[in-house]
Amino acid sequence: MPQTPHISKLLKDVRSCSLCASHLPLGPRPVLQISPQAKILIVGQAPGRKVHETGIPFDDASGNRLREWMRIGKDIFYDESKVAILPMGFCYPGTGKSGDLPPRKECAEAWRESLLSTLTKLRITLVIGQYALAYHLPKATGTLTEIVRSWKSYGPSVIPLPHPSPRNNIWLKRNEWFEEEVLPALRARVIQSL
């Protein structure tokens, strides 16, 4: 489906963005997927090194797990008319002592509201990780675990999730309720949304 002139120009501007180029170890390469027709919005943190290299959102082990959680294949996941993927930071921020650095704030400040305003057909938003939760659920209190555990209180259109990274295997083992309670509801809402 062709993009409207507004979203086409906006995406061209985002993809040529260099606001924080001097802070990025591999330089700018904004990675996102968006269409005004999208029914599902996935809000993540920022691309990892592998995603930076391929330019394909969630093209890594985290993406494999996320697609399994949602029970959808790559054909649906990468169909921008069905799924929008809008991380908090569009470029790989680099690596710190315990994993990737936080997403750069410049992206949200410069682009987020304009991009979100184009998503008029959304039915569900998956909010992944602490930075996305802080932005999209600013009134939520508690730890990430507490916020995810209280997922029902955010209504049918938002589901807070932990990051699907293999680094969270310990969290997933400690919180078996996530697989038992949240994933069946997530899968049902994804099906309803599509």
N, C-alpha and C positions, 0 to 999 in steps of 0.2 A: 504494500500500500504506500503510495507516495506521501512524503511529508508535506505539511503546509509550508508556505514560504517563511512564516515566522519561526517555526521549529527548525527548518533547514538552516536559516541564518544563525540562529542561536547555537545549533550544534557545530556549525563551521567555526564560530567564535570560540566555543568551548574547546574544540579540538586543536585550535591554534594558540590556546592560552599558554603564556609563559610567566605568569605572575610570580610564581615561586621557583623559577628555574634555577636560581643560584643556590637553593636549599636542597635540590634533588640530586642524589648521587648518580643517577642514570639519566638525568635530564627529564624534561616533560614528555609525557605520552599519555594524555587523558584517555581513560578507558571507562566507557559507560555505554548503555543501550537504552534508548527511549523512543517512544512514539505516543502521540496523543490517543491512540487506540488501545493502549495497554490496559489490561484488567488487573494485573498483579504488579506491585512495586516491591522490589527487593532493595533494601537499604543496607549496605554493608559499611565496612570501615574504609579501606583503601586497597588498591591492587597490590599483590605481592610481587616478588621478583619475576616469577614465571609468567604471571598475567601481564606484567610490563613487557616481557619479551614477545609474547604472542599477540598482545593487544585484544585478547578475548576475555571478557569478564568471567570470573570463576572458572577459568580453564586450568584447574589444579585439583588437588585432593579435597580441598574445602568445597569446591563446586560439585565434585562427585558426591560427597556426603549430602550437600544441600539438595541436589536433585533427587537423591534417595529419600531424604526427609519429605520432600514434596511429592514424590512418586510420579515424576514427569521425566521424559527423555530430553535429550539435547535439542530435538526438533522443536519442541514447544518452548523449552527454556530460552533458546536463542531466537525465537520469533518475537521481534520487538513489538509487533501488534498485540501480543499476548502478555509478555513479561518485560517490564522496564527494570533496569539495573542501574541504580544511582548511588554509588558509594559516597561517603562523607568527604573523601578526598579522591580525586580522579587519577592521581599519579602515584607511583611507588615512592613512599617517603624515605626509604632506607631502613637499615637494620640497627636495632639497639641491643642492649645486654640480654634481654629476654624475648626477642622476637622483633617483628617489624615495628618501626616507630609509629606514633599516632598519625592519623591523617592530617595533612596541612590544613589550617583553618581558612586559608585564602579561597579555596574552592567553594565552601559553603557560603562565605560572605559575598563572593562575586556572582555565583551562578545558581545556587540552590533554589531560591524562591522563583526565579524565572522559569527554571526547568520544571519544578513541581506544578506551577500554574498551568502547564500544558497538559497535565495528566487529568483530564476531566472524566474519564470512564473507569477510574480505578474502583475495584471492589474489595481489594485486600492489600495491606502493606505488611511485609515481613521486615521487622526491625532487628538487625543483627549486631550484637556487641554493644559495649558500653558507650562508645562515641555516638553511634546512631541512636541509641536509647536516650541519651542526654538531649539530643536535638529534637527527636520526634515525639518523645514522651517526657517533656521537661518537668511535669508535675509528679512523675513517678519517683518514689522514694525507696531506699533500701539498696541492697546489693544487686548485682545482675541476677544472681540466683533467686532472690526474693521477687524481683520484678518478673522474671520468666515464670516463676511458680504462680504468680497472681495473674497470669495471662488472660483469664476469663474476664477480669475487670476492665479490660481495654476495649471491650465490645467486639462485634464480629468482624470489624474492618481492619483491626490491627492485631498482630501477634508478635510479641517480643520473643527473640530467640538468642541462645548463646551462639558464639561463632562456631561454624561447622568444622573448624580446623582440627587436624589430627592432634594438635597440641591440647585440645580439650577432651581427649579420651578419658582422663582421670575424672574430670567434672561429670562426664556422661555416666561413668560407672558409679559415681557417688550419688547421682541424682536419677535413679531409675524411673522415677515418676515422669520424667520428661518424655521418655519413649512410650510409656504406658498411657499418659494423659494428653500430652501436647501434640505428639506426632499424629495420632488418629484424627484429632480435630483439625490440625493443619492440613492434612491430606483431604479431608472432607471440604474444607473451605476453598482449597485450591481447585478442586473439581467443580464446585459451585461457581467459582469466579470465572472459570474458563467457559 
